[in-house]
Amino acid sequence: MNLTAELHFSDLTDVAALLRDGDIRARDLAEACLSRIAAMDGRCNAYITVLADRALAAAQAADRARAAGRLLGPLHGVPIAVKDILDIAGAPTTAGMPMRRDHVATEDATVVRRLDEAGAVILGKLNVAEGVYGEYLEPYGAPINPWNADRWAGASSGGSAVATAAGLCFGSIASDTGGSIRLPSAANGVTGLRPTWGRVSRHGAFELAGDLDAIGPMARSAADVACLLQVIAGVDTLDPTSLIEPVPDFSAQPPELAGVVVGVDPSWMSDRVEQPVVRAVEAALVTFRSLGATVREISLPPAEQVIWDWFEICAAQAALAHEATYPSLAGRYSRSLAALLDLGLGLKAVDLQRVQKRRAIFAGQLQRTLRTVDFVAMPAIAFAIPTRQRMLTIDDDTIYGIHRFTCPFAMSGNPTITFPGGFEADGMPLSVQLVAPRLAEAVLLSAARAFQSVTDHHRRRPL
């Protein structure tokens, strides 16, 4: 069997079954993935660091365990990759910042430890925008969208989405502060879940904004996302902000929509949203109805102010996260990240409290609305995936359209899932986003699995 040709776009859950049953060896699969990375990443630029020796050692350990009659866990021998904000002992955690290229971690992040304990083979660390915020800097450069090299690959988790879409791993771990799981998932045609804030430990993760940051999975299907989330979710004594609520079996809820109530707010859908994006969501609503769901019009709270408020809260928290190096090493920062930190350092306490009050009001109003439905359907981005050139000359309208459907739910801490919902005439992916009450990840995953069981948008490949 030519593993590189036949398996690199397989579902994570299918590959896990092959490994579990002994139909393929973990070492062979890891070698095939590393060969594909060597052949393809020159055009994708998804990885900052490839950890070949670590990956092969993990794969050999998986093969030895199976030969002895035992499996390491649900990800036994499965090759995945993680965003380069998560510490892996012995490897640098750059967070996309050239001045951190020699910052070698001494212990594993909790998420990494849980992946290892589940038997995963971590191939390497994925490209990330500087400081998990704006620009991709040299010597790393920006990840390249595999659907069209002239289009944006998404926000700071672009490397995670590109690697997943291009078949350079079977799933990846990313982070989302204001949209960086959802936007890259939309741009690259993969499925990504931002969990409830605190559902996944942030111990050992480079911080952008502590009470906005969320760690979550990306994969090529919702079933694969559920498998990854199952491994990484749960309370962690090393992260006192992690939630103590029990973690359900995310795959146990059947992929069915009978009796489910789907909310939609027409005013949100008509607020400067391009028609192909609207049509993708409307088509998803038709599919949901065909699967037995009821679609109900609702009124979500106004969100325009909270979108702009996100920047001030992020700025204040980022300034705290960078206080050891900024402004003392300001010359080693890009203008965009430096501007964010300067904004944070210049905020008055009373102004920040005013912003936090508006955030709390929005979150409270949203939670009450979400109690009337199982989830809400909407876009992840207001327009077609922008060109890289447009993102270099970004204006307020573009900033608003990018964050219109992402920042509000980072501010409220609600879980969301983003998945392919169709394609533009030029072949670029269109996406759908679902937003649910806090801790309702299982509902989102069930709905996305149901949608993907009767559609094939997530089966199309860019390469």
SEFITOR-51059 format. One record per residue (C-alpha): residue in one letter; x, y, z. Coordinates in nm, 3 decimals, padded with zeros to 5 digits. Layout:
# residues N
  type       xx       yy       zz
     a        X        Y        Z
...
This chain:
# residues 463
  type       xx       yy       zz
     m   00.000   00.000   00.000
     n   00.127   00.346  -00.094
     l   00.044   00.520   00.231
     t   00.129   00.868   00.109
     a  -00.099   00.844  -00.194
     e  -00.388   00.659  -00.033
     l  -00.418   00.774   00.326
     h  -00.313   01.136   00.369
     f  -00.669   01.266   00.321
     s  -00.835   00.987   00.518
     d  -01.048   01.066   00.822
     l  -00.865   01.061   01.152
     t  -01.117   00.813   01.291
     d  -01.067   00.578   00.993
     v  -00.690   00.590   01.030
     a  -00.724   00.528   01.404
     a  -00.927   00.215   01.326
     l  -00.664   00.091   01.078
     l  -00.393   00.137   01.339
     r  -00.602  -00.020   01.613
     d  -00.673  -00.327   01.398
     g  -00.312  -00.364   01.290
     d  -00.382  -00.302   00.921
     i  -00.106  -00.040   00.912
     r   00.194   00.029   01.135
     a   00.231   00.358   01.313
     r   00.594   00.386   01.202
     d   00.501   00.347   00.835
     l   00.225   00.605   00.866
     a   00.449   00.854   01.046
     e   00.719   00.814   00.781
     a   00.461   00.867   00.506
     c   00.337   01.186   00.673
     l   00.689   01.318   00.721
     s   00.763   01.247   00.355
     r   00.452   01.436   00.250
     i   00.548   01.731   00.469
     a   00.894   01.733   00.310
     a   00.740   01.725  -00.037
     m   00.449   01.965   00.014
     d   00.525   02.212   00.290
     g   00.747   02.420   00.066
     r   00.427   02.536  -00.105
     c   00.208   02.536   00.208
     n   00.441   02.678   00.475
     a   00.227   02.522   00.748
     y   00.505   02.405   00.983
     i   00.753   02.609   01.182
     t   00.922   02.305   01.336
     v   00.899   01.943   01.219
     l   00.973   01.704   01.507
     a   01.068   01.399   01.303
     d   01.271   01.220   01.571
     r   01.003   01.269   01.834
     a   00.731   01.156   01.594
     l   00.914   00.841   01.489
     a   00.992   00.753   01.850
     a   00.623   00.792   01.941
     a   00.519   00.581   01.642
     q   00.764   00.306   01.737
     a   00.630   00.309   02.092
     a   00.278   00.267   01.954
     d   00.386  -00.028   01.741
     r   00.564  -00.193   02.034
     a   00.257  -00.147   02.253
     r   00.029  -00.305   01.998
     a   00.268  -00.595   01.950
     a   00.242  -00.649   02.325
     g  -00.137  -00.658   02.302
     r  -00.231  -00.314   02.424
     l  -00.339   00.020   02.278
     l  -00.211   00.351   02.410
     g  -00.543   00.534   02.373
     p  -00.798   00.663   02.122
     l  -00.529   00.834   01.912
     h  -00.295   00.532   01.912
     g  -00.036   00.605   01.639
     v  -00.237   00.886   01.473
     p  -00.018   01.168   01.331
     i  -00.135   01.516   01.428
     a   00.028   01.856   01.478
     v  -00.007   02.149   01.720
     k   00.004   02.524   01.686
     d   00.340   02.667   01.789
     i   00.205   02.825   02.104
     l   00.192   02.495   02.293
     d   00.502   02.390   02.484
     i   00.668   02.063   02.391
     a   00.963   01.979   02.614
     g   01.288   02.010   02.421
     a   01.138   02.210   02.133
     p   01.119   02.587   02.084
     t   00.786   02.764   02.133
     t   00.818   03.061   01.899
     a   00.459   03.191   01.905
     g   00.555   03.325   01.561
     m   00.804   03.568   01.717
     p   01.159   03.561   01.580
     m   01.300   03.668   01.918
     r   01.159   03.345   02.068
     r   01.319   03.106   01.819
     d   01.559   02.981   02.090
     h   01.295   02.969   02.365
     v   01.306   02.593   02.430
     a   01.032   02.455   02.654
     t   01.127   02.246   02.955
     e   00.789   02.075   03.001
     d   00.487   01.982   02.796
     a   00.167   02.183   02.782
     t  -00.126   01.996   02.935
     v  -00.284   01.953   02.591
     v   00.038   01.803   02.457
     r   00.063   01.566   02.753
     r  -00.295   01.452   02.699
     l  -00.229   01.392   02.330
     d   00.079   01.187   02.414
     e  -00.113   00.986   02.671
     a  -00.381   00.915   02.410
     g  -00.115   00.768   02.179
     a  -00.095   01.052   01.927
     v   00.216   01.100   01.712
     i   00.292   01.472   01.711
     l   00.457   01.558   01.379
     g   00.555   01.913   01.465
     k   00.456   02.268   01.550
     l   00.246   02.476   01.316
     n   00.282   02.826   01.182
     v   00.132   03.109   01.386
     a   00.107   03.485   01.349
     e   00.339   03.694   01.564
     g   00.234   03.677   01.927
     v  -00.086   03.494   01.821
     y  -00.216   03.824   01.683
     g  -00.164   03.990   01.346
     e   00.128   03.952   01.111
     y   00.328   03.649   01.001
     l   00.693   03.747   01.024
     e   01.013   03.629   00.865
     p   01.186   03.390   00.884
     y   00.860   03.197   00.919
     g   00.642   03.374   00.664
     a   00.268   03.328   00.614
     p   00.102   02.992   00.555
     i  -00.033   02.950   00.203
     n  -00.397   02.870   00.140
     p  -00.395   02.537  -00.050
     w  -00.716   02.628  -00.238
     n  -00.565   02.944  -00.386
     a  -00.223   03.083  -00.302
     d  -00.347   03.440  -00.356
     r  -00.612   03.411  -00.083
     w  -00.576   03.463   00.291
     a  -00.515   03.149   00.495
     g  -00.695   03.287   00.799
     a  -00.590   03.441   01.126
     s  -00.322   03.325   01.370
     s  -00.408   02.954   01.337
     g  -00.354   02.960   00.962
     g  -00.079   02.700   00.989
     s  -00.310   02.458   01.169
     a  -00.585   02.493   00.908
     v  -00.348   02.472   00.610
     a  -00.177   02.159   00.742
     t  -00.513   01.994   00.801
     a  -00.660   02.095   00.465
     a  -00.348   01.993   00.271
     g  -00.321   01.646   00.425
     l  -00.005   01.726   00.621
     c  -00.161   01.582   00.940
     f  -00.487   01.408   01.029
     g  -00.594   01.683   01.266
     s  -00.445   01.975   01.451
     i  -00.470   02.177   01.769
     a  -00.521   02.552   01.735
     s  -00.630   02.848   01.945
     d  -00.893   03.117   01.911
     t  -00.891   03.456   02.084
     g  -01.111   03.648   01.843
     g  -01.166   03.404   01.557
     s  -00.844   03.214   01.495
     i  -01.004   02.870   01.485
     r  -01.312   02.981   01.296
     l  -01.159   03.208   01.031
     p  -00.881   02.969   00.920
     s  -01.134   02.682   00.918
     a  -01.356   02.889   00.691
     a  -01.068   02.996   00.467
     n  -00.929   02.645   00.422
     g  -01.244   02.436   00.413
     v  -01.194   02.237   00.735
     t  -01.397   02.185   01.051
     g  -01.289   02.370   01.365
     l  -01.438   02.400   01.711
     r  -01.380   02.678   01.959
     p  -01.489   02.527   02.292
     t  -01.648   02.700   02.586
     w  -01.388   02.918   02.755
     g  -01.215   02.701   03.016
     r  -01.324   02.367   02.866
     v  -00.964   02.298   02.755
     s  -00.660   02.374   02.970
     r  -00.435   02.662   02.867
     h  -00.142   02.550   03.084
     g   00.174   02.565   02.875
     a   00.016   02.777   02.601
     f   00.160   03.114   02.501
     e  -00.096   03.375   02.599
     l  -00.246   03.652   02.394
     a  -00.545   03.749   02.611
     g  -00.606   03.520   02.906
     d  -00.983   03.532   02.940
     l  -01.042   03.531   02.565
     d  -00.797   03.256   02.460
     a  -00.942   02.910   02.390
     i  -00.760   02.598   02.272
     g  -00.951   02.376   02.030
     p  -00.925   02.117   01.751
     m  -00.937   02.131   01.372
     a  -00.990   01.833   01.143
     r  -01.147   01.741   00.811
     s  -01.474   01.623   00.968
     a  -01.683   01.689   01.277
     a  -01.641   01.326   01.386
     d  -01.264   01.376   01.388
     v  -01.299   01.703   01.580
     a  -01.507   01.519   01.841
     c  -01.231   01.259   01.882
     l  -00.966   01.526   01.938
     l  -01.179   01.730   02.175
     q  -01.250   01.418   02.381
     v  -00.878   01.382   02.445
     i  -00.786   01.741   02.529
     a  -01.094   01.862   02.724
     g  -01.133   01.855   03.101
     v  -01.030   02.013   03.426
     d  -00.659   02.060   03.490
     t  -00.505   02.133   03.829
     l  -00.229   02.326   03.650
     d  -00.484   02.568   03.504
     p  -00.709   02.705   03.778
     t  -00.933   02.865   03.513
     s  -01.019   02.528   03.358
     l  -01.379   02.423   03.412
     i  -01.462   02.152   03.666
     e  -01.777   02.037   03.485
     p  -01.759   01.674   03.366
     v  -01.665   01.611   03.004
     p  -01.936   01.419   02.818
     d  -01.879   01.162   02.545
     f  -01.875   01.398   02.249
     s  -01.950   01.117   02.003
     a  -02.232   00.960   02.206
     q  -02.507   01.197   02.096
     p  -02.645   01.058   01.766
     p  -02.590   01.273   01.456
     e  -02.960   01.351   01.436
     l  -03.161   01.673   01.434
     a  -03.515   01.552   01.502
     g  -03.664   01.785   01.762
     v  -03.371   02.027   01.750
     v  -03.449   02.399   01.734
     v  -03.213   02.607   01.519
     g  -03.212   02.981   01.571
     v  -03.142   03.238   01.301
     d  -03.142   03.616   01.327
     p  -03.227   03.771   00.987
     s  -03.088   04.109   01.094
     w  -02.746   03.957   01.159
     m  -02.757   03.780   00.824
     s  -02.837   04.101   00.635
     d  -02.580   04.327   00.799
     r  -02.318   04.378   00.527
     v  -02.296   04.006   00.442
     e  -02.223   03.902   00.083
     q  -02.494   03.698  -00.087
     p  -02.292   03.377  -00.152
     v  -02.219   03.367   00.222
     v  -02.588   03.415   00.305
     r  -02.689   03.146   00.056
     a  -02.452   02.894   00.215
     v  -02.615   02.946   00.554
     e  -02.964   02.934   00.402
     a  -02.877   02.606   00.227
     a  -02.757   02.467   00.560
     l  -03.092   02.564   00.717
     v  -03.272   02.372   00.441
     t  -03.056   02.070   00.521
     f  -03.124   02.103   00.893
     r  -03.499   02.112   00.823
     s  -03.472   01.804   00.602
     l  -03.309   01.625   00.895
     g  -03.599   01.707   01.126
     a  -03.492   02.034   01.285
     t  -03.718   02.334   01.338
     v  -03.578   02.672   01.232
     r  -03.691   02.965   01.446
     e  -03.628   03.335   01.397
     i  -03.473   03.497   01.703
     s  -03.328   03.835   01.795
     l  -02.966   03.828   01.905
     p  -02.838   04.123   02.107
     p  -02.665   04.405   01.914
     a  -02.298   04.324   01.873
     e  -02.128   04.602   01.675
     q  -01.993   04.779   01.983
     v  -01.875   04.457   02.144
     i  -01.673   04.376   01.831
     w  -01.470   04.695   01.872
     d  -01.460   04.649   02.250
     w  -01.286   04.315   02.190
     f  -00.977   04.500   02.072
     e  -00.944   04.701   02.393
     i  -00.987   04.398   02.619
     c  -00.744   04.199   02.407
     a  -00.498   04.490   02.414
     a  -00.503   04.525   02.792
     q  -00.457   04.153   02.850
     a  -00.188   04.124   02.582
     a   00.005   04.411   02.742
     l   00.011   04.212   03.065
     a   00.120   03.894   02.883
     h   00.412   04.083   02.720
     e   00.518   04.300   03.015
     a   00.855   04.121   03.047
     t   00.955   04.215   02.689
     y   00.744   04.517   02.595
     p   00.819   04.802   02.575
     s   01.176   04.714   02.679
     l   01.229   04.523   02.352
     a   00.985   04.722   02.142
     g   01.221   04.725   01.844
     r   01.176   04.349   01.805
     y   00.800   04.373   01.762
     s   00.604   04.439   01.443
     r   00.410   04.761   01.415
     s   00.072   04.586   01.441
     l   00.146   04.395   01.762
     a   00.327   04.696   01.911
     a   00.020   04.910   01.835
     l  -00.202   04.662   02.018
     l   00.026   04.662   02.321
     d   00.050   05.042   02.323
     l  -00.329   05.056   02.317
     g  -00.341   04.825   02.617
     l  -00.079   05.018   02.810
     g  -00.260   05.345   02.745
     l  -00.607   05.240   02.859
     k  -00.748   05.406   03.168
     a  -00.897   05.178   03.432
     v  -01.235   05.347   03.413
     d  -01.247   05.308   03.033
     l  -01.154   04.942   03.057
     q  -01.422   04.886   03.318
     r  -01.677   05.052   03.090
     v  -01.582   04.808   02.815
     q  -01.601   04.512   03.053
     k  -01.948   04.623   03.162
     r  -02.069   04.628   02.801
     r  -01.917   04.284   02.753
     a  -02.101   04.146   03.056
     i  -02.432   04.293   02.938
     f  -02.392   04.144   02.590
     a  -02.294   03.803   02.731
     g  -02.591   03.801   02.968
     q  -02.837   03.896   02.696
     l  -02.690   03.632   02.465
     q  -02.716   03.352   02.721
     r  -03.085   03.430   02.775
     t  -03.151   03.422   02.400
     l  -02.961   03.095   02.351
     r  -03.183   02.927   02.612
     t  -03.468   02.941   02.358
     v  -03.288   02.730   02.094
     d  -03.038   02.446   02.071
     f  -02.797   02.648   01.858
     v  -02.785   02.947   01.622
     a  -02.669   02.928   01.260
     m  -02.476   03.210   01.094
     p  -02.166   03.274   00.882
     a  -01.813   03.270   01.018
     i  -01.704   03.561   00.796
     a  -01.914   03.822   00.619
     f  -01.759   03.796   00.273
     a  -01.560   03.574   00.039
     i  -01.217   03.479   00.166
     p  -01.014   03.795   00.101
     t  -00.699   03.813  -00.102
     r  -00.365   03.835   00.073
     q  -00.320   04.178  -00.082
     r  -00.645   04.304   00.069
     m  -00.527   04.187   00.410
     l  -00.205   04.388   00.370
     t  -00.406   04.709   00.324
     i  -00.682   04.628   00.570
     d  -00.943   04.895   00.645
     d  -01.218   04.925   00.904
     d  -01.481   04.765   00.679
     t  -01.261   04.460   00.630
     i  -01.181   04.442   01.001
     y  -01.552   04.455   01.080
     g  -01.645   04.190   00.824
     i  -01.377   03.954   00.948
     h  -01.471   03.987   01.314
     r  -01.845   04.038   01.273
     f  -01.932   03.676   01.356
     t  -01.635   03.576   01.570
     c  -01.544   03.835   01.834
     p  -01.889   03.847   01.995
     f  -01.870   03.481   02.096
     a  -01.511   03.508   02.214
     m  -01.637   03.787   02.439
     s  -01.925   03.573   02.566
     g  -01.725   03.250   02.604
     n  -01.971   03.037   02.404
     p  -01.872   02.732   02.201
     t  -01.893   02.746   01.822
     i  -01.821   02.509   01.536
     t  -01.732   02.612   01.180
     f  -01.747   02.373   00.884
     p  -01.767   02.378   00.502
     g  -02.109   02.473   00.368
     g  -02.043   02.499  -00.005
     f  -01.811   02.665  -00.255
     e  -01.784   02.992  -00.441
     a  -01.798   02.997  -00.822
     d  -01.418   03.026  -00.820
     g  -01.382   02.711  -00.608
     m  -01.308   02.877  -00.273
     p  -01.480   02.727   00.033
     l  -01.788   02.879   00.196
     s  -01.859   02.802   00.558
     v  -02.130   02.780   00.822
     q  -02.090   02.861   01.190
     l  -02.309   02.725   01.471
     v  -02.314   02.887   01.817
     a  -02.452   02.709   02.123
     p  -02.506   02.768   02.495
     r  -02.200   02.726   02.715
     l  -02.081   02.366   02.755
     a  -02.299   02.246   02.464
     e  -02.013   02.126   02.244
     a  -02.182   01.785   02.212
     v  -02.487   01.951   02.055
     l  -02.271   02.135   01.803
     l  -02.077   01.823   01.711
     s  -02.394   01.619   01.669
     a  -02.543   01.884   01.439
     a  -02.228   01.914   01.229
     r  -02.196   01.536   01.202
     a  -02.560   01.516   01.090
     f  -02.499   01.785   00.827
     q  -02.185   01.613   00.702
     s  -02.363   01.277   00.683
     v  -02.583   01.410   00.400
     t  -02.347   01.658   00.232
     d  -02.001   01.621   00.083
     h  -01.857   01.973   00.106
     h  -01.607   01.854   00.368
     r  -01.493   01.577   00.132
     r  -01.358   01.810  -00.135
     r  -00.981   01.852  -00.132
     p  -00.761   02.138  -00.250
     l  -00.455   01.943  -00.367
